[in-house]
Amino acid sequence: MSRNEIKDNFTELGNFLGNNRLGMLEVPEYQREFDWNESHVEDLWEDIHNYVEKSIQKKDEDYYIGTVILREPERSLDPDLEPRYQIVDGQQRITSFYLLAIALRKKFKEIGDKKNQDAVNEKLINKIERIDSKEYQIRRLHGAQSIREVLNFIADENWDGSWPKKEDLPTQIHGSTLNSINRKLKKALTSHEDEINGKGGYEEEYDPDRLWTLFQVIQNIRVMILSVETDERAFYLFETTNARGKTLEPGDLLKNHLFAKIDRNKRDTIYSRWSDVVSHSVGKLVIMLKHFYYVHDSHVQKNDLYKALKNLKDDAETLFTDIEDYAKFHYLMHKGTYEHFVEYLSDDLKIYENMQREEKIKKMYLSITALRYFKSELTYPVIYGFMKRFSYFLSNDERLDKEKNRNKRKSFKKYLPLTLEAFERFQFINYKICSNKGNKIEKPYAKFAGDLFKSSNIEDFLNSLESLYSFFRNELVEYDLFKGYFTNISLEEKKDTKLIHYIFHKIEEKRQGKTLKEPPIFNLDKNVKVFDVEHFAPETFTTHSNTEEEVQEYEKIHQQIKLEGLMGNIGNLVSMHNELNNKLKNKTPRAKWDYISENMNSNVYRTHSFLSDFDVVENEDWDVRSIQKRSEDLAKECFDDVFAIGEDSNFPKINPQILNKFKN
């Protein structure tokens, strides 16, 4: 056989991982690290849940996960050395399915199903060699170098669920590196476990029958294996299949459909318009099209998206125009400036005719930028459906006529800022802080988007809106869970700098009862840097800025704060105008408080009410206990007041009396 020959094998994943010839795999050293995150896993499980359900209903369909490219093992002179195929393309998918198999084996173990536990282990995870009445486990996959030893550890059939320490591994990995690897794999594995346990796209825990069906679906997943003998040939194959052999995405298919159906005389215009749609999708065309469909119909899975879109409207031109309208909104939510938002409210939706409500509009824009910062894309179709129908009733329902029913119109208009803030509060608590899984809200949000957009009258619209508010109230996490996450917010995670600014911005707005003056504490514009995050107990302090007595007095407490890992904790942090921050750098907490208290009402420095939270140092030291107490106090204030959603809060509610106002 020529060394340039390509072998192909269209097979099931169970055969691929379980076959002794192809089943022994490794990720070569030159490959990048395993980096599938929760969103990748959620996308994968959207398909898995779908195929499990179809299999239960006896409507089995082939589930195809694409092509995997392998380089065949080099011939070894050592007959005892296990030959392994090297994964040139496909390691992210294969590693994720390997982790899924470990999660499934663990679940079978939890429910006491030893037969299926062993079956998963032998078919998907470990090759079992039996020599002289002894069993030896050989891992079917050697993962990327950075995670290999930890992956091997948790792949052991006797793994008890605890994660390895340095002494558990053959190579002494540095402690911080091992912690990072453990976190990455634990997060990925937990994502799979959550889906099985009813905390993801399927809202009930998988029972034994459904688990068995899941096992069958995984084994029967179809995969195309291309294998060659040389690295050079493998790389060539990788380049050509990725450059020329891409599967057509729903967006590609939809574009072809629109081009075929719309008048040929408009072809040049169509190219330009489609290009604008793609540009407005900000690299998320499929997500944008799914969200568009949620608004106009209902929830849809990616595999069914093209067919659903094609059949949505009889007239292709109308479909295209509607998609363009949603694309403009999608871009506004992802990239739009304050000016864009004002223009959309006034020109597109005709909600505001002038800027007399500028403070209210700025508050709404803060909600938009907060949702953008939270990466809460699933809220966008609901907000679109709400705003489009809200605008329609304002312009077309005589009960909201600006001349005849001014008070009723004013009462109705208040739901725009209230609804945006309601989303902001809920997403902050459940998703930004508590990291709930997005696919828990995807289907409910898709329904709310459609219900609001298709409301036939104001009464239906307000009923759907109250259903949304009720969903927020009922799905809110418990305070203790929120407190656990909130009190662990730390600036050691540099990405949390904006989160710190956002929290203190919202606290200050609530305490003052009004929109903050420019410049705001929370600002997504990277070019505007007016506020810094300051450590109240300083990271370092020197005799240069403090007296020797101050340093000696505070040194023991400072060391204890560092030892407890609380230096970067939110209880020790504050947003501070950079001019004031520069004045206080490297000072002890007592020296900082003395200066702040003297200048609290000064016109020289920008001060906020949350700076007074540190007045404890008037009478005692700022220590570990003080930081822990302040972090808990902030958590309580945020949950019960700043982002409050409960029945006793000012969270919006549409009662029967309000509905009566708008009945025909």
N, C-alpha and C positions, 0 to 999 in steps of 0.2 A: 504494500500500500504506500502511496506517496505521502510524504510528511506534510504536504499541503492539503490533503484530503480533509473534508469536513464531514464528521459523523453527526447524524441527527437522530433524535429519539423523542417522539411525542408521547409522553407518559404521564402517569399520575404521581402526585407528590409523595404518596406512600411508597410507590416503587422507587422513586428517585432517592428518597432518604433511606429507605429500607433495603434497597438492592445492594448486595455486597460488592458489586463492581463499581457502580456509580455512587453508592451511598456514603463512601468515606471521602469527606470534603475538608478543605481548609481554605482560609482566606490568606493570600500571600502577604508578605510584609509590606509591599509597596502600596497596598490598598489603603484608602482613607479609613478613618475610624467608623464604627457603627454609630449612626446619628439619627436614627428614626425617633421622632418625638411623638407626643400624645396625639397630635393631629393626624400623623401618618397612620398610627394604630387605629384611630377612630374611622378613618377612611377605609382601612382594610376590613374592620368589623362591620361596617355598613353593608359590605358585600356578603360577609360571612353570615350575619343574621338573616339576610335575605335568602341565601341558598339553604340555610338550615330550615327556614320556614317552608320553602318550596319542597324540600325533601320530605318534611313531615306530612305535607299535603299530597305527597306522591306526584309532584310536578317537577321532578329532577331536571336540572339543566346543567350543561357543562360550565364549570367555573374555571376560567383560564387566567393565569397570572403572568403571562408573557414568556419571554425567552431568557434562559440562563446560559451563559457562555463559560465553558470550562477548558482549562488546559490539562491534557492527560498527564498522569504521573510519569516522571522519568523512571527508567528501569533502575532498580536498586540492586547492588551486589549483596546486600544483607537480606536474606530470605525472611527474617523475622520482622523487618521494618514494614509497617502497614502502608501500602501505596495510597496516596490521596490525590484526588482531582483538585486543582486550584480554581477557585471561583474568580473569573476575570470580570464578569458582570452579573449582578444579582445578589450580592452578599447582604444588602439591606433587607431584601425580601426573605431570603433564606434564614438569616439570623432571627428575624422577627417571628417566622413560623416555628423556628426551633424554640424560642422563648414561649410561644403559644403552646407548644407541645409540653413544655415543662409545667406551665400553668395548668394545663388539662390533667396531666399526671397527678399534680398536687391536689386537684379537686377530686379526682377519683379516690385518692388516698384519704381525703377528709371524710368522704361519705362511705368509706369502708369497702369500696369495690376493687378488691385486689386483682381480679382477673383483668379488668380494663386498665388498671394502673400499670400492670406488667406489660400489657399489649402496647400501650402508648410508649412505654419506655423502650421496648425492643424494636418496635416498628419505626419510631421517629427520632429517638434520642441516643440510645446506646446499642452498639452491636455486642451481643453477649457471646463470649467464647467460653466453652466448657472443656477444661483440660484436667484430667485426673480427679474427677468429681468436684473440681473447684470452678467457680464462675469468675470471669474477668470482664469488666466493662471497658469497651473501647468507644470513645465519643465519636458519633457519626459526623460531627462538625467541630473543627477547630476554628474558632472565630478569629476576628481581627486581633492582631498582636496585643493591643492595649487592653482588651477585655478577656483574652483567651483563658487565663488561669481562673478568673472568677467565674466565667461561663462554664468551664470544666467542673468547678466546684459545685455549682448549683444543678448541673446536669446529672450528678451522681444519683443513682436510684434510691439511695438511703438519705438524701439530703433532708434535713429536718426543718428547713425554712429560715434558719439563722444565716446571716451573711458573714463571709470569712474575715478573720483578723490576719495580721501579717504572718503570724506563726502557723496559720492553717495552709499556707501556700508554699509551693516548692521554691519560688523566688521571693526574696524579701522585698516586696514592693513598699516604697515610702508610704508612711501613714496617710498623708493628705492625698496622695495619688490614689491609694486604695479606697479611701472614703469617696472620692469623686467617681471611681469606677462602680463602686457599690451603689451609689445614688443613681447613676445613669441606668444600670441594669435593673435596679429595684423599681425605678419609675416605669421602665418599659414593661417589666413583668407585671407590675400592679395594674397597668392599663389593660392588659389581657385579663387579669383576674377580675377586675371591676366589670368587664363586659360579661363574663361568665356568671358573676354574682348579682346581676341585675342593677348595676350602678352605671350602665352605659346606654347604648341604643335600644336594648331589649330590657323592658322595665321590670322583669321578674327574674329571679334566680333560676339558672338552668337546672331542671330536675334531672334525675338519672336517665330518663328516656331521651331528653333533649341533648344531654351530654354525649350519649352514645351516638346520636345523629350527628352532632358536631364532629366527633371523632371520624365518622365515615366521610363527612364532607371534606375534612382536611385531607384525608388519605386520597380522596378522589379528585382533588384539585388538579387541573391539567396544566402541564408546563412543557415548553419546548426546550430540549437540551441540545445545544450545539457544542461539540467538543473537537479540539484539534491537538496536534502533538507539540507545537512550538509556541513560545511566547509571541513571536513576531506575527504568526498567523492568527493567534487569539486576539491580539491588539487590532489587527486589520479587521477582523470579524466584528469586534466591538464597535469600531469607528463606522463601519458601513451599515451595520444594523441600526445604530443610533441615529445616523445621519439620514439614511434613506428609507428605513423600514419602520418608521413610527406608525403606531396605530392611530387612525383618525379619531380625534377627540370630538365630543358633541358639538363644539363650536365650529370645527371644520365642516362637519356634516350639515349643520344648520346654515352656514354660509353658502354651501353648494345648493341647498334647497331654495334659499332666498333668491340666489342668482338665476336658478332655473325657472322659478315661478313669476318673478317680476319682469315686466316688459323689457325686452332687449334694448329698446331705445334709451332706457334709463341705466344701462350697464355701467357707464363711466361714473355716474353719480353713486351707484350702489357700491362700487369699489371704495370710493372716498368715504361714504357713510359707514361702511363696515369697518374701515380703518379707524374711524373715530370711536366706534363702539369698542373695538379692541383696546384702543388707547385709554378709554375711560374705565376699562375693567382693571387697570393697574396690575396687569399680570395675573388676574384671577378670573378669567373669562368663564370657566365652568362654574365656579362658585356664584358669580354674578348671574349667570343664566338660571341656575337652580333657584336662587332667591327671587328672580323675576317670576319664575313659574309658581313659587309659593304664593305670591301676591295674587296672581291671576287664576290659580286653580287650587293646588294643594301640595303637600310634600311629595317629592319625587327623588328617586335614587339616580345616581350618575348613569348607571347602565340603561335606565329607561328615559333619560333626559331628552335625547334627540327626538325620539318618537313622540314623546309627550308635547314637546315644543311644536313640532311639525303639525300636530293635530289640534293645537290650541285655538287657532284662528283659521277660518276658511280663506281669508284674504291675506296673502303673504305680505303685501305692502302695509297693511294695518298691524300685523305682527311685528314687522321690522320697526315701524314708528313707535310702537309701545316699548320695544326693547331699547330703542334709542333714549326714550324718556327715562327708563329705569337706569340705563347706563350713566346718564348725566347725574342722577341722584347718587348712584354708587360712587362716582368720582368725588362728588361733594363730600360724602361721608368719610372717604379715605384721605382726600388731599385738599379739600376746599378751605379757603381762608375765611376770615370773618366777613370780608367784603362779598365773597361768593355766597355765603350763607344769607346775608342781607338781601342780595339780589334774588336769590331763589325764593325767599319768603315774600318779597314785594312784587317781582316781575312774573315769576312762574306760578306761584300759588296765590298771589294777590291777597295775602293775609294782612300785610301792613302797607299802607300807602305813603307813609313818611317815617321819619326816624324819631318820632316823639316817644317811642317806647324803647329807646336805645338801651337803657339799663336792663330791661327784661330780655331783649334780644341777646345782649352779652351774656346773660346768665344761661340762656338756652344754648348759646354757642359753647359755653363751658361744658354743658352736658354732652354736646356732640364731640368735643375734643377729648373729654374723659372716656367716652365709649370707644373712640378711636384708639386712645392710649391703652385701654383694657383689651384691645383686639376683639371687641364684642361684635363681630360681623353679623352674627345671627340676629341681632336686634334690627339690622338695617331694613330687611323687607317688611317687618312689622311697622317700623317708623314710616316707611314709604306709604304703605297701605293706609295708615292712620292719617298722615299729612295730606295725601291726595283726596281722601274722602272728606276730611275736615275742611279743606279748601273748597271742595265742591258744594258742601252745604252752606258755607258762608256766602258763596256767590249766587246760589240758586234757590235756596229755601226762603220763602217770604217771611217765615217766622223769625229769621235772623236779619231782616232788613235793617240797615244801619240808621234809617230815618224813623221807621215805624216801631221797631223793637230794639232800641238801643241797649236797654238793660239786659234783655235776653241774649243779645249778641255778645255783650260783654261777659255774661255768665258762661256762655259757650266757649269763648276764646281763651278762657283761663286754662282749658284742658290741654292746650298746646304745650306751654312750659311745664305744667304739672306732669304730663305724660313723659316728656323727655327726662325730667328729673327722676321720675319713678323708675325708668330704665336704668338711669345712672346709679341710683341707690342700690337696686337689686343686683345689678351686675358687679358693683363694687364689693358688696358683702359676699355674695355666693361664688363669684368667679374670680375677681381680682385678688381678694384676700384668701378665700377658702378653696380656690382652685377646683371647683366642681367641674365635671366633664360637660363639654359643650353639647354632646349628643343627647343629654337628658332634656334639653330645652328645644332642640331643633324641631321636632314634630309639633309640640305645642305652639312654638313661635310661628311655624308655617301655617298652622290653623288660624291663629290670631291675625296674621297678615291677610289671609284670604277673607276672613269674616269681616274685618274692618273695611277692606277695600271694596267688598261687594255689598256693603250695607245699603238697603233700599231706602231707608229713611233715618232721620236723626235718632228716633227711639231705638232702632236696631243697632245703630252705630254706638250709642251710649251703653246699651246692654253688652255689646261686645267689648267695649272699653272697660266696663266694670268687671267682666270676666277676666280680662288681662290683669287688672289690679288685684283681683281675688287670687289669681294664680301666684302673683308675687307674694302676697301675704301668706298663702298656704305653703309655698315652697321655700320660704326663708329658712336658712340654717338656724340651729339652736345657738344661743349666745355663747355657751361654753366652747363650742367648736370655733366660732369666730374669734373668741378671746385667745384660744390656743395659737391660732395662726397670727393674729394681730400682734400679740406681745412678743412674737419672735421676728418681727420685721427688723432687718438690720442693714446698716450701710456697708457691711462686709460684702453684700451683694450690690456691686456698683450700679447695676441696672435699676436699683430701687431708689436712686436719687430723686427721680421725678415723682415716684410714689410718695416720698416724704413731703415734697413740696405740695403735692395735690392734697394730701390729708390735712396739712396745716392751713392751706388755702380754704378748704371747706369748713374746717373748725372755726376759722376767723370770720368767714361769712355768716355762719350760724350765730356766733356770739354777737356780731354787730347787727345782724338782721338786715343786711343790705349787701349789694355787690361791691367788691373791693375796688378801690381806686386804682388807676394805672400807676405803675406797671403791676400786673397781677403776680402773685407768688408762683402759681402754676402756669407755665407757658411752654407749649410744644415747640416754639421757634428756637432752634439751636443758636441763633445769632443773638438772642436776647438773654443776658445772664446778669440779672440784677440781684437775685437772692442766692445765698449759699446755704448748704446744710452744715450747721455747726454742732460739734460735740460739746455738750455743756461741761462734762468732765473731759478735759482736753486729752487728745491722744498723746501729746508730749507737753511738758512745761519746763521752763528753765528759769534760772536766777536772773536771766536777762530781762524778763518781763515780770518777775515776782521776787519778793524779798526772800532771803534764805530761810527765814522763819516760816513763811507761808509754804514754801516747798517742803520743808521737813515735816510740818504739821500735816500736810495732805498726802505725803508719799505713800504711807501704808494703805490708806483708803484707795488711792489711785492704783496701786498694785493689785488690790483685791478685785477692783472693777475689771481690770485686765484679765485676771485669773479666771473670773466667772464668765468671761467672754461677752461682757455687757457694754463695752466701749462703743460699739456701733449700734446698740439696741435703740429702738425708737424712743424708749423712755429717757434716753440720754441725748436725744437729738432735737433740733429746732431749726425751722427755716428763719434765716436772718438776712436782712439787707446787707449787701457785701461791704458797705462802708462801716457799718456797725461791727460786722464780723472781723474786719481787718483791725479794728480798734481793740477787740477782745482776744485776739489770737494768743494762745499759749498761757492765758491767765488761769488761775485756779477758779473753781466754781464760786467761791465766796467773793473773789475780786470781780468776777463777771457780774454777779448779782448786784454788788455795790454800785457798779457803773450803770447797769441797766436801770436800777431803781432811781438813780439820780437823773437819768435821761428819759424816763418813760414817757414824758409829755414834751420832749424836746422837739423843736422844729429842725434840728440838725440831722437827726437820724430817723429812719422809718421804723417805727415800733408797732408791735401788735399785742393784743391782749394775752396771747399764749406765752409771751415772755414772762408774764407774772407767775406762771406755773412753777417757777424755780424759787419762789420766795421762802421755801423751806430753809434755805441756807442762811436766813437771818438768825435762826435759833439753833441749827444743828448742821452737821456735815452732809454734803451731797455724796451718798455712798451707794452700795449695792442695793440696799433696801429702798432707798429713795427712787432709784431708776426703775426697779421692779414695780413699785407702787405707781409711779407716773405712767408707765406703759399700760398698766391695768386700768388706771383712771381714764386714759385716752381711749382705750378699747371700749369702756363703758359709755363714755360720752359719744363716741362715733356710732355705736350700735343703738343706743337709746334716744339719741337726739339728732346728731348731724345727718345720719343715714337711716333714720328710724322708718320702719315699715309697718309696725304692729298696729292693732286696732285702736290703741290709745294715742297714736301719734298723729301728726298732721298729714299723713300719707293720704292721697286722694281716694275718695269713695263716692260712688254715685248711688244714692239711695232712691227709694220710690218717689219721694217728694220732688227730687230734681227731675226725674223722668216725667213726672206729671206736667212739668213746665213745657215739655216739648212734644206732648201727644197731640195728634191731629184734632 
